[in-house]
Amino acid sequence: MKIVQRGLLWLMLACYLLAGVFPAPGERVRGLTLPISVGGKALTVSMVLLAVMLFNAGLGVRVADLRGVVSRPVRLMLGVAANALLPLLVVPVVALGLRAWPDAAEAEGLVVGLMLVLAMPIAGGAASWGQNAGANVPLAVAMVIGSTLLSPLTIPLGMRVTGLLVGPDGAGALNDTNTVDLIARTGAGFFALVSVVLPCLVGIAIRAALGEDRARRVLPAVKAANVLNILLLCYLNAAGALGQALAHPDPDLLVLALGLSGAVCCLAFACGRWMSRWTGGDRPDQISLTFATGMNNSSAAAVLAAGWFSHRPEVLLPILSYSLLQKVVAGAAGKPPRPGGRFSLGRPGARSRRAAHQH
């Protein structure tokens, strides 16, 4: 799993580079639509790929593993609540700090992008990255599902808060106040339901119908196909933003987007780590809470941003940056500590006997 994740990170970087150098094919494919409407927007190829990714994530869930977690719901609810509430605390502070930025449109675009990615449900990768550090994998998976089911409420709430932050004056620079409000009222909730929640639930149901023996036989092929799906989605999401950014380079904006994304990502992991220690409990449970708080479904954020803010690359830049940086931070957090080290979450042999038995 570690080899795949490290390789996936480099492949994602290659996709970003390809999107920056050859954005035109990605923009053409991203512009293709189906005669179906989702939240007031035509169904795009990116939305289909996102739905496939969430379907595959659901297909990897074993319902039997979740029963024990649901019977002890306190830490599960804490992880889901932390993921939902953190953006409401962090993004207003970021918005306040960005008022000093000379270009109001760029600052507000970054605020919208950060809120979009932080308002998304917990990333499915939180379970696999956490597993390497010794997490309670069923708990991490349950947190992913719980936050996914809650996303039709949390995403519109995040966008409503964003509308208040950019305000009527600021949105005059952004020219997106109505768009933000429309997403909050209609688009985001329906998008989350159709493109995120339903595919995940369908995947879970199909695995239950197949049975474990059949599911185990098809999962390797599904995972291999999902890697290609993720990389294609990564290229399509990056094509518009990076193509425009490189065509009209703004080094200050790029550095700011990377810096903000990195700082917020590290803060999210740090908050998860603090909460896990404050609440106590088994170490595998603590690691699950840390990774669930630190990792968000950036692919869903990028698809939504590309659909509603395709004309604003500064909205996509922090989302793409966060997508890469959260994997870098997750990889660093999951490394076994050196002798005497204190920061890393993992340790040799830290995986719980329960997780080792189940996986």
C-alpha positions as a printed NumPy array, in Angstrom:
array([[  0.   ,   0.   ,   0.   ],
       [  2.811,   2.419,   0.842],
       [  4.471,   1.81 ,  -2.537],
       [  1.206,   2.515,  -4.355],
       [  0.602,   5.702,  -2.357],
       [  4.114,   7.034,  -2.9  ],
       [  3.912,   6.215,  -6.577],
       [  0.471,   7.813,  -6.79 ],
       [  1.837,  11.053,  -5.36 ],
       [  4.503,  11.235,  -8.066],
       [  1.979,  10.296, -10.738],
       [ -0.269,  13.096,  -9.533],
       [  2.63 ,  15.508,  -9.816],
       [  3.168,  14.278, -13.367],
       [ -0.529,  14.881, -14.105],
       [ -0.239,  18.413, -12.748],
       [  2.787,  19.033, -14.945],
       [  0.991,  17.61 , -17.963],
       [ -2.048,  19.774, -17.209],
       [  0.133,  22.864, -17.01 ],
       [  1.993,  22.176, -20.246],
       [ -0.846,  20.631, -22.283],
       [ -4.099,  21.921, -20.776],
       [ -6.121,  22.015, -24.021],
       [ -7.072,  18.291, -24.192],
       [ -8.15 ,  18.348, -20.554],
       [-10.228,  21.484, -21.036],
       [-11.977,  19.944, -24.049],
       [-12.77 ,  16.712, -22.202],
       [-13.847,  18.631, -19.109],
       [-16.202,  20.667, -21.258],
       [-18.079,  17.581, -22.478],
       [-21.509,  17.256, -20.919],
       [-24.27 ,  14.682, -20.742],
       [-27.939,  15.594, -21.241],
       [-28.502,  15.365, -17.483],
       [-28.598,  18.209, -14.973],
       [-27.063,  18.055, -11.487],
       [-27.846,  20.963,  -9.202],
       [-28.578,  23.285, -12.097],
       [-25.43 ,  22.245, -13.98 ],
       [-25.091,  19.763, -16.817],
       [-23.501,  16.451, -15.823],
       [-19.836,  16.549, -16.845],
       [-17.157,  13.925, -17.412],
       [-15.455,  15.052, -14.197],
       [-18.648,  14.435, -12.219],
       [-18.926,  10.944, -13.698],
       [-15.303,  10.174, -12.801],
       [-15.887,  11.469,  -9.276],
       [-18.959,   9.255,  -8.93 ],
       [-16.926,   6.26 , -10.13 ],
       [-14.23 ,   7.054,  -7.558],
       [-16.78 ,   7.22 ,  -4.724],
       [-18.459,   4.043,  -5.991],
       [-15.115,   2.247,  -5.833],
       [-14.572,   3.602,  -2.329],
       [-17.928,   2.188,  -1.268],
       [-17.094,  -1.123,  -2.912],
       [-14.097,  -1.394,  -0.61 ],
       [-16.192,  -1.122,   2.565],
       [-17.016,  -4.255,   4.532],
       [-20.257,  -3.731,   6.409],
       [-19.248,  -6.315,   9.021],
       [-16.261,  -4.156,   9.999],
       [-18.526,  -1.205,  10.745],
       [-20.82 ,  -2.948,  13.224],
       [-18.338,  -2.822,  16.09 ],
       [-17.595,   0.841,  15.389],
       [-21.261,   1.838,  15.378],
       [-21.741,   0.109,  18.714],
       [-19.225,   2.6  ,  20.195],
       [-20.216,   5.813,  18.443],
       [-18.544,   8.516,  20.566],
       [-15.215,   8.662,  18.722],
       [-16.967,   8.169,  15.391],
       [-19.203,  11.19 ,  16.032],
       [-16.219,  13.215,  17.235],
       [-14.31 ,  12.564,  14.009],
       [-17.277,  13.476,  11.812],
       [-18.006,  16.598,  13.878],
       [-14.376,  17.724,  13.772],
       [-14.314,  17.412,  10.   ],
       [-17.556,  19.398,   9.696],
       [-16.718,  22.184,  12.164],
       [-13.034,  22.82 ,  11.461],
       [-13.604,  24.87 ,   8.263],
       [-16.088,  27.094,  10.093],
       [-13.32 ,  27.983,  12.568],
       [-10.295,  28.125,  10.272],
       [-11.506,  29.802,   7.08 ],
       [-12.854,  32.995,   8.746],
       [ -9.415,  33.509,  10.307],
       [ -7.778,  33.006,   6.916],
       [-10.232,  35.431,   5.31 ],
       [ -9.431,  38.045,   7.94 ],
       [ -5.701,  37.659,   7.342],
       [ -6.104,  37.901,   3.573],
       [ -7.733,  41.316,   3.799],
       [ -4.231,  42.735,   3.682],
       [ -3.601,  41.103,   0.281],
       [ -3.516,  43.834,  -2.401],
       [ -5.708,  41.984,  -4.911],
       [ -9.154,  41.472,  -3.363],
       [-10.34 ,  39.13 ,  -6.135],
       [ -7.356,  36.808,  -5.629],
       [ -7.792,  36.816,  -1.856],
       [-11.474,  36.01 ,  -2.055],
       [-10.86 ,  33.304,  -4.648],
       [ -8.421,  31.646,  -2.254],
       [-10.983,  31.857,   0.556],
       [-13.628,  30.178,  -1.618],
       [-11.176,  27.452,  -2.667],
       [-10.062,  26.708,   0.886],
       [-13.637,  26.549,   2.134],
       [-14.61 ,  24.241,  -0.712],
       [-11.892,  21.723,   0.076],
       [-12.329,  21.894,   3.861],
       [-16.108,  21.582,   3.638],
       [-15.811,  18.332,   1.709],
       [-16.201,  14.986,   3.505],
       [-13.261,  13.032,   4.841],
       [-11.13 ,  11.595,   2.062],
       [-11.259,   7.842,   1.539],
       [ -7.461,   7.931,   1.596],
       [ -7.59 ,   8.705,   5.318],
       [ -8.246,   5.007,   5.948],
       [ -5.395,   3.727,   3.803],
       [ -2.873,   6.352,   4.927],
       [ -3.942,   5.824,   8.521],
       [ -3.58 ,   2.071,   8.183],
       [  0.132,   2.517,   7.484],
       [  0.472,   4.386,  10.777],
       [ -1.455,   1.76 ,  12.765],
       [ -4.958,   3.236,  12.706],
       [ -8.191,   1.485,  13.542],
       [ -9.186,   1.042,   9.903],
       [-12.893,   0.231,  10.444],
       [-13.209,   3.398,  12.553],
       [-11.524,   5.478,   9.84 ],
       [-13.809,   3.994,   7.18 ],
       [-16.87 ,   4.69 ,   9.345],
       [-15.752,   8.316,   9.71 ],
       [-15.416,   8.606,   5.94 ],
       [-18.93 ,   7.234,   5.426],
       [-20.404,   9.366,   8.216],
       [-18.963,  12.611,   6.851],
       [-19.984,  11.606,   3.325],
       [-23.587,  11.103,   4.416],
       [-23.483,  14.489,   6.13 ],
       [-21.985,  16.313,   3.123],
       [-25.32 ,  17.452,   1.59 ],
       [-25.632,  19.597,   4.729],
       [-22.029,  20.558,   5.453],
       [-21.047,  21.677,   1.953],
       [-23.914,  24.172,   1.536],
       [-23.259,  25.407,   5.084],
       [-19.619,  26.02 ,   4.224],
       [-20.586,  27.921,   1.092],
       [-23.094,  30.046,   3.01 ],
       [-20.323,  31.004,   5.419],
       [-18.11 ,  31.796,   2.435],
       [-20.785,  34.087,   1.041],
       [-20.791,  35.975,   4.343],
       [-17.003,  36.192,   4.366],
       [-16.599,  37.611,   0.88 ],
       [-19.62 ,  39.847,   1.429],
       [-21.487,  41.912,  -1.136],
       [-18.596,  44.33 ,  -1.561],
       [-15.9  ,  41.701,  -1.854],
       [-17.949,  39.627,  -4.202],
       [-18.088,  42.617,  -6.48 ],
       [-14.417,  41.891,  -7.11 ],
       [-15.056,  38.18 ,  -7.216],
       [-18.268,  38.676,  -9.155],
       [-19.396,  35.417,  -7.59 ],
       [-21.679,  36.315,  -4.707],
       [-24.735,  35.02 ,  -6.535],
       [-22.814,  31.902,  -7.528],
       [-21.723,  31.204,  -3.955],
       [-25.263,  31.728,  -2.719],
       [-26.697,  29.522,  -5.463],
       [-24.286,  26.71 ,  -4.601],
       [-25.259,  27.035,  -0.952],
       [-28.987,  26.956,  -1.69 ],
       [-29.167,  24.348,  -4.447],
       [-26.064,  23.19 ,  -6.259],
       [-23.718,  21.957,  -3.541],
       [-26.226,  19.897,  -1.583],
       [-27.598,  18.184,  -4.667],
       [-24.076,  17.736,  -6.054],
       [-22.974,  16.06 ,  -2.81 ],
       [-26.008,  13.795,  -2.805],
       [-25.75 ,  12.677,  -6.447],
       [-21.983,  12.671,  -7.024],
       [-20.719,  11.709,  -3.554],
       [-23.303,  10.051,  -1.306],
       [-25.276,   7.885,  -3.74 ],
       [-22.254,   6.355,  -5.554],
       [-20.696,   5.463,  -2.206],
       [-23.902,   3.839,  -0.926],
       [-24.375,   1.945,  -4.199],
       [-20.834,   0.593,  -3.915],
       [-21.459,  -0.577,  -0.342],
       [-24.736,  -2.237,  -1.352],
       [-23.19 ,  -4.027,  -4.334],
       [-20.364,  -5.398,  -2.194],
       [-22.891,  -6.701,   0.315],
       [-24.858,  -8.305,  -2.534],
       [-21.743,  -9.869,  -4.081],
       [-20.537, -11.425,  -0.856],
       [-16.987, -11.31 ,   0.457],
       [-15.583, -14.098,  -1.716],
       [-16.68 , -12.515,  -4.993],
       [-15.76 ,  -9.034,  -3.781],
       [-12.221, -10.123,  -2.939],
       [-11.783, -11.521,  -6.442],
       [-12.861,  -8.334,  -8.211],
       [-11.299,  -5.766,  -5.87 ],
       [ -7.724,  -5.923,  -7.281],
       [ -8.997,  -5.058, -10.755],
       [-11.28 ,  -2.373,  -9.329],
       [ -8.398,  -0.78 ,  -7.417],
       [ -6.16 ,  -0.792, -10.491],
       [ -8.879,   0.843, -12.575],
       [ -9.501,   3.357,  -9.801],
       [ -5.89 ,   4.529,  -9.907],
       [ -6.318,   5.386, -13.591],
       [ -9.637,   7.062, -12.789],
       [ -8.019,   9.2  , -10.055],
       [ -5.154,  10.257, -12.325],
       [ -7.488,  11.214, -15.171],
       [ -9.642,  13.204, -12.761],
       [ -6.522,  14.864, -11.395],
       [ -5.445,  15.926, -14.905],
       [ -8.895,  17.229, -15.84 ],
       [ -9.247,  19.231, -12.631],
       [ -5.798,  20.751, -12.989],
       [ -5.992,  21.536, -16.704],
       [ -7.979,  24.75 , -16.395],
       [ -6.315,  26.255, -13.343],
       [ -2.691,  25.391, -14.086],
       [ -3.036,  26.154, -17.777],
       [ -4.285,  29.662, -16.993],
       [ -1.754,  30.104, -14.189],
       [  1.183,  29.233, -16.437],
       [ -0.171,  31.221, -19.38 ],
       [ -0.365,  34.294, -17.135],
       [  2.134,  33.508, -14.358],
       [  1.646,  35.147, -10.98 ],
       [  4.407,  33.825,  -8.692],
       [  3.058,  35.663,  -5.653],
       [ -0.358,  34.039,  -6.02 ],
       [  1.137,  30.579,  -6.522],
       [  3.346,  30.931,  -3.448],
       [  0.421,  32.244,  -1.401],
       [ -1.847,  29.377,  -2.499],
       [  0.806,  26.792,  -1.642],
       [  1.668,  28.449,   1.657],
       [ -1.945,  28.767,   2.789],
       [ -2.817,  25.228,   1.758],
       [  0.221,  23.819,   3.515],
       [ -0.398,  25.803,   6.682],
       [ -4.093,  24.89 ,   6.855],
       [ -3.354,  21.234,   6.099],
       [ -0.737,  21.02 ,   8.855],
       [ -3.123,  22.806,  11.22 ],
       [ -5.876,  20.293,  10.449],
       [ -3.573,  17.355,  11.22 ],
       [ -2.345,  19.103,  14.368],
       [ -5.932,  19.696,  15.54 ],
       [ -6.781,  16.057,  14.951],
       [ -3.701,  14.953,  16.847],
       [ -4.49 ,  17.264,  19.76 ],
       [ -8.1  ,  16.085,  19.956],
       [ -7.047,  12.443,  19.804],
       [ -4.695,  12.915,  22.737],
       [ -7.166,  15.059,  24.672],
       [ -9.935,  12.467,  24.384],
       [ -7.623,   9.557,  25.181],
       [ -8.569,   6.078,  24.025],
       [ -6.595,   3.434,  22.21 ],
       [ -3.711,   4.597,  20.034],
       [ -5.227,   3.129,  16.821],
       [ -8.394,   5.139,  17.498],
       [ -6.323,   8.272,  18.063],
       [ -4.531,   7.813,  14.752],
       [ -7.841,   7.319,  12.934],
       [ -9.155,  10.584,  14.377],
       [ -5.99 ,  12.435,  13.38 ],
       [ -6.073,  11.332,   9.757],
       [ -9.836,  11.831,   9.471],
       [ -9.489,  15.42 ,  10.678],
       [ -6.542,  16.145,   8.405],
       [ -7.716,  14.706,   5.076],
       [-10.585,  15.961,   2.913],
       [-11.957,  14.797,  -0.423],
       [-10.126,  17.323,  -2.578],
       [-11.248,  15.615,  -5.796],
       [-14.875,  16.44 ,  -5.031],
       [-13.892,  20.025,  -4.211],
       [-12.008,  20.35 ,  -7.501],
       [-14.925,  18.989,  -9.534],
       [-17.35 ,  21.395,  -7.881],
       [-14.937,  24.324,  -8.28 ],
       [-14.265,  23.483, -11.938],
       [-17.995,  23.42 , -12.616],
       [-18.909,  26.668, -10.857],
       [-15.664,  28.685, -10.865],
       [-13.908,  27.567, -14.055],
       [-13.237,  31.225, -14.878],
       [-11.395,  31.732, -11.574],
       [ -8.142,  29.737, -11.424],
       [ -7.355,  31.188,  -7.987],
       [-10.272,  29.152,  -6.605],
       [ -8.814,  25.898,  -7.919],
       [ -5.183,  26.624,  -6.967],
       [ -5.561,  26.071,  -3.181],
       [ -7.662,  22.955,  -3.835],
       [ -5.005,  21.417,  -6.086],
       [ -2.282,  22.429,  -3.644],
       [ -4.183,  20.926,  -0.726],
       [ -4.728,  17.71 ,  -2.682],
       [ -0.986,  17.142,  -2.98 ],
       [  0.114,  18.56 ,   0.343],
       [ -2.305,  16.535,   2.467],
       [ -0.769,  13.373,   1.008],
       [  2.734,  14.653,   1.78 ],
       [  1.734,  15.49 ,   5.361],
       [ -0.088,  12.162,   5.722],
       [  3.009,  10.319,   4.538],
       [  5.195,  12.206,   6.994],
       [  2.735,  11.715,   9.863],
       [  2.546,   7.996,   9.207],
       [  6.285,   7.342,   9.3  ],
       [  7.622,   5.364,  12.249],
       [  9.52 ,   7.743,  14.565],
       [ 13.254,   7.696,  14.949],
       [ 14.552,   6.619,  18.357],
       [ 13.631,   9.382,  20.772],
       [ 11.364,  11.059,  18.197],
       [  8.067,  12.51 ,  19.406],
       [  6.155,  13.923,  16.451],
       [  5.294,  10.951,  14.261],
       [  2.006,   9.193,  14.823],
       [  3.203,   5.758,  13.883],
       [  5.734,   3.405,  15.419],
       [  7.125,   0.023,  14.43 ],
       [  4.502,  -2.557,  15.214],
       [  1.967,   0.08 ,  16.193],
       [ -0.847,  -1.445,  14.165],
       [ -3.402,  -2.818,  16.506],
       [ -4.018,  -6.521,  16.714],
       [ -7.622,  -5.824,  15.753],
       [ -6.696,  -3.979,  12.557],
       [ -4.029,  -6.551,  11.723],
       [ -6.553,  -9.328,  12.157],
       [ -9.151,  -7.593,  10.006],
       [ -6.737,  -6.594,   7.246]])
